[in-house]
Amino acid sequence: MDRPHQTINDTIAAIATPMGEAGLAVIRVSGKQALHIVDAVFAPIGKSSLKPSLASTHTIQYGRIEQDGKTVDEVMVSVFKAPRTFTREDVVEISTHGGTLPAKMVLDTLLEKGARLAEPGEFTLRAFLNGRIDLTQAEAVADVIHSRTELALTAANEQLAGKLSQRIRELRNQLMSLLAHIEAHIDFPDEDISPDTRTQMVDRLQFSLDFMSRLLATAREGRILRRGIRAAIVGRPNAGKSSLLNQLLGHDRAIVSHVEGTTRDTIEETASIRGIPIIFIDTAGLRESSDVIEQEGIRRSRKSIEQAELVLHVVDGTAALHEEDLAFLDKQHLKACLHILNKSDLESHPSLREEKKHAWIEVSCETGAGLEPLKDAIRDKVWSGEISAEMLEVMINSRHQDALSRSKTALETVRTGLENDLELELMAMDLRIAVGAIGEIVGETTTEDLLDSIFSQFCLGK
């Protein structure tokens, strides 16, 4: 991405909808010349339709996009005039017929008239640079787009609404107030800080530290909602792994057959389990094999197990435990693992009735029995505690976690300094570090590399 101060005066354009056949495609234009550039290519149809520069803000105009006197496409043009727009610049959104060619030709026409192709995330970057949103809200835009479950979408919308930003700014204001207090005593050294005042400062610091700890505690859950949990479904051939995957997804994704070794490669699919995105990986059956292709599938299965954060170990409940099952049971104590006894609709093998060492979850992939308790067990294995509305409001990401951790470390040093009557100048320095780190979260303090890192992850047109 170019430097923000070099690009902010350009008028940018991009296709804002996915490429491919669809009912509509939308091209977004933003910048000081947005209205005039679209004026140059838009021919209104009908008495009430107007050129964008002549139209009222937040209106839709009907007409054609033309190039060299020829019609490119029949379109609807939405006009949004600054500052009541997403970027706080003039914005025009052109709705064309869906399909790769119409949208591309309209975009090319706009680029010929002076617009520049937008970089990934540049519309949202402008919204940030123009004070429309802060950095946490900008990140929430991407989270909304990439949400895979309702819970993830709820958390993203809460952050987009500024719930996290509000709490971060309250925290920063508290630290700024404390910093001002300490710097006042540095400027007037004759005014010693009384023991009572020091105690009050320590209490205020502890309040901020406790709040940081609560925020940091949401990092793991935030990562889970944004990225999901990888769960490998493993077991011997014909234990019912593919059938279980299909049941958890709610549709047939994997081929199910009585022939052993049907699954030769790993299959990945995401499902929402109690609101949590779980990436299920159906693996090849674990056994010794002389088949070269099956051997490769088994090798990939073992790799999937190593990389998975959760393992669903499926066993055929009508057969005795095989040595591969026993070996797997013995070595899985270091990884989060659920042991699933399939075919509960049939009579279980006598040896399994005596197996008490492991907690089994009984299911039937034929009838669907036991699936709801299994989903509860998956949720409980990957998520600690209840999913509260307050938690969803302030679910931090890894960048927030890093900034909060640095700030917390600096604050703990300040607290030690206050408790041990250390030099105020040193405490002020650490407080400034803490305040600066907190400011990074909402964008009060930023670097060009930080902005590049965040906005380069966006799609074009957003």
Residue, then its C-alpha position, 0 to 999 in steps of 0.5 A: m500500500d502507498r503511504p496514506h498521505q500520498t493517496i488520500n487526495d486521489t479518487i479511488a474505485a473498486i468492485a465491492t462485490p465478489m467476482g462471478e455471475a450474480g444478480l448485481a455487482v457494485i462498483r464503489v467510488s470515493g474521493k473529491q472527484a467521485l461525483h465528477i468522474v461518474d458524471a463523465v460516464f453516466a447518462p441519466i434516463g428519465k425526467s427525474s434522473l440526474k447526474p450525481s453532482l446535481a443529485s441530492t445526497h443519499t438518492i438513487q439515479y437510473g441511467r447508463i454507463e457510456q464509453d465513447g458514445k456506446t452503452v457499457d451497462e444499464v445501472m443504478v447510481s447511489v449518491f452519497k455526499a460528504p461528510r455523511t458517508f462511510t469514508r467522509e468523502d463523496v461516495v458513489e456506488i454503481s449497481t451493474h448487472g452481475g457477472t465479471l465483464p459488466a462490472k470490469m468494463v464499468l470499472d475500466t471506464l471510471l479508471e480512464k476518467g481519472a479514478r485510481l484502482a483502490e488498494p485492499g482495505e483502502f476505503t476502510l483506511r480512509a474512514f479511519l484517517n478521516g475520523r469516521i471509525d477507529l482502528t478497532q472498528a476498522e478491524a471489526v469491518a473485516d471480522v463482519i465480512h469473515s464471520r462464520t457463525e452468528l456468535a462471531l457476527t454478534a461479536a464483530n458488530e459489537q466491536l463495530a458499534g464501538k463497545l470495545s473502543q469505549r472501554i479502551r478510551e475510558l482506560r486510556n483516560q484513567l491512565m492519562s489522569l494518573l500520568a498528569h497527577i505524577e507529572a504535576h508532582i515532578d514539576f513541583p518537587d516541593e509538594d511531596i506525595s502523601p502516603d494516602t495519595r500514594t495508596q489512592m494511586v496504587d488503588r487506581l492502578q490496580f483497578s486498571l490492571d484488573f480491567m486489563s486482565r479481564l480484557l486479556a482473558t477474552a483473547r483466546e475466545g476472540r481468536i476462536l470466534r475469528r479463526g475457528i478451532r481445528a478438530a480432527i476426526v480420527g479412528r480406524p476404517n469404518a468406525g463412522k468418521s465420515s458419517l459423523l462429519n456428515q451428521l455434524l455438518g447437517h449434509d452429506r459432504a464425505i463419501v460413506s461406504h462399507v468398503e474400508g479405506t474409502t477416505r484416502d485424503t483429508i476433507e475439511e469443512t466448517a460447521s457452527i457448533r453452539g455458535i463456535p466455528i469448528i473446522f472439522i477434518d475427516t481423516a483416512g482410517l488409521r491402520e497399517s496398509s500396503d497401499v501406497i495411496e492409502q499410506e499417504g492418506i494415513r500420513r496426512s491424517r497423522k499430520s492433521i492430528e498433530q496440527a489439530e486443537l481438538v481430536l474426535h476419536v471415533v470407535d466402532g461400538t460393535a467391535a472390540l478395541h483394536e490395537e490401533d485404538l488402544a495405542f491412540l488412547d494411550k498417547q492422546h492424554l496431552k491433547a484435547c480429545l473426545h472419545i466417541l463410541n459410534k453405532s449406539d443403536l446396535e448392541s455394543h461389544p462386551s469388551l467395551r462395556e468393561e472399558k472404564k478408563h476413558a469417558w465415552i460419548e455414545v452416538s449413532c450416526e445412523t439415527g443421530a442419537g447422541l449428537e446433541p450431547l456431543k455438540d455440548a461436549i465439543r463446546d465445553k472442551v474448547w470454550s471456558g465458561e458461559i458465552s455472555a453478552e458482555m464478553l462478546e462486546v469486548m472480545i480482543n484480537s491478537r493485536h489488542q492482546d499484544a498492546l494490552s500485555r505491553s501496557k500491563t507490564a509497564l503499569e505493574t512496574v509503575r505500581t511497584g515504583l509507587e509501593n517502593d517510593l521510587e523516582l517519579e520520573l521513572m514512573a512517568m516514563d513507564l506510564r507513558i509507555a502504558v498509555g502509548a500501547i493502549g493508544e495503539i489499540v484504537g489508533e491514537t498512536t499508529t505507525e505506517d507499518l501497523l496500518d499496512s499490516i491491518f488494511s492489507q488483509f482486507c479485500l478490494g472494494k472494502 
